[in-house]
Amino acid sequence: MSRKSKGINAERELIHMLWNRGWAALRTAGSGSMHFPAPDIIASNKLRKIAIECKITKEDKKYFKKTEIQQLKNFSDYFGAEPWVAVKFYRTSWFFINIEDLEDTGKNLLITHKQALIKGLGFFEFLGEIIN
């Protein structure tokens, strides 16, 4: 399976998870490949609007281009949404990272698995749900 297919499947997985929890969610086709800023996923539950850049990796860290995160921020500002990064490391659940918590390496922005465990939110926590 190609990297692109894996990424699309990860986005679809997250969309199904959101719909199953009462959120409306959809993929924005062509995100990152057109002139206008577009996140991978936009979602809402009437109370919150979120814009998500999704990544899946087999590594223990994930780098983001600064322009990619700036476009997420720009879209979110225009749309009135919260900008988030969702990362799924190898054999883990999704982590939701506030873009302010990404580490600036100079050339890129970075989140490691260790940092995600500390700063990131799990799926239910991100949605504001309390699971006993």
C-alpha positions in Angstrom: 0.0 0.0 0.0 1.4 3.4 -0.9 2.1 6.2 1.6 -0.7 8.2 0.1 -3.2 5.4 0.5 -2.2 4.8 4.1 -2.7 8.5 4.8 -6.1 8.5 3.2 -7.1 5.4 5.1 -6.0 7.0 8.4 -8.1 10.1 7.6 -11.1 8.0 6.8 -10.6 6.1 10.1 -10.7 9.3 12.0 -13.7 10.6 10.2 -15.6 7.4 11.1 -14.6 7.8 14.7 -15.9 11.3 14.8 -19.2 10.4 13.1 -19.6 7.6 15.6 -19.3 10.1 18.5 -21.9 12.5 17.1 -19.7 14.9 15.1 -20.1 15.8 11.4 -16.8 15.3 9.7 -15.4 15.2 6.2 -12.1 15.0 4.3 -11.1 17.9 2.2 -9.9 16.5 -1.1 -6.7 18.0 -2.3 -5.5 19.4 1.0 -2.0 20.6 0.6 -2.2 20.5 -3.2 -4.1 23.7 -4.1 -3.5 27.4 -3.8 -5.9 27.8 -0.9 -5.3 26.5 2.6 -7.2 23.3 3.4 -6.9 20.9 6.4 -7.2 17.2 6.0 -10.4 17.1 8.0 -13.0 19.6 9.1 -15.5 18.6 11.8 -18.2 20.1 14.1 -20.7 19.1 16.7 -22.6 22.4 16.9 -20.5 23.6 19.8 -17.0 23.4 18.3 -15.5 23.6 14.9 -12.2 21.9 14.4 -9.7 21.7 11.5 -7.3 18.8 11.6 -4.0 17.9 9.8 -3.7 14.1 10.1 -0.5 12.1 10.0 0.4 8.5 10.5 4.0 7.3 11.0 6.0 4.2 11.8 8.7 6.4 13.4 8.7 7.7 16.9 8.6 11.3 15.7 6.8 13.2 13.0 8.0 16.4 11.3 5.7 19.0 9.7 6.6 21.6 7.2 6.1 25.1 8.7 4.1 26.1 5.7 1.7 23.1 6.3 1.0 24.2 9.8 0.7 27.9 8.8 -1.9 26.9 6.2 -3.8 25.0 8.8 -3.7 28.0 11.1 -4.8 30.3 8.2 -7.7 28.1 7.3 -8.8 27.9 10.9 -8.7 31.6 11.3 -10.8 32.2 8.2 -13.3 29.4 9.1 -13.5 30.1 12.8 -12.2 26.6 13.7 -9.7 25.3 16.2 -6.5 24.1 14.5 -5.2 20.7 15.6 -2.7 18.1 14.5 -3.7 14.4 14.8 -0.9 11.9 14.8 -1.0 8.2 15.0 2.3 6.6 15.8 3.0 2.9 15.0 0.7 0.7 17.1 -0.8 3.6 19.1 -4.1 5.4 19.2 -4.6 8.9 17.9 -3.0 11.8 19.7 -4.4 15.3 19.2 -1.8 18.0 19.5 -2.3 21.8 19.8 -0.2 23.4 17.1 1.4 25.6 19.8 2.9 22.4 21.3 4.8 21.4 18.2 8.6 21.9 18.7 10.3 24.3 16.3 13.5 22.6 15.0 14.4 25.7 12.9 13.4 24.2 9.5 10.4 22.2 10.6 8.0 21.6 13.4 8.2 18.3 15.4 6.2 16.1 17.7 7.8 13.0 19.2 5.8 10.0 20.6 7.2 10.9 24.1 6.0 14.6 23.7 2.6 13.4 22.4 2.2 11.3 25.6 2.8 14.4 27.7 1.2 17.2 25.7 -1.3 15.4 23.5 -4.9 14.5 24.1 -6.5 11.1 23.5 -9.5 10.9 21.3 -12.2 11.0 24.0 -10.3 13.6 26.0 -10.0 15.7 22.8 -13.8 15.5 22.2 -14.4 16.6 25.8 -15.9 13.2 26.8 -15.3 11.6 30.2 -15.0 7.8 29.9 -15.1 5.8 33.2 
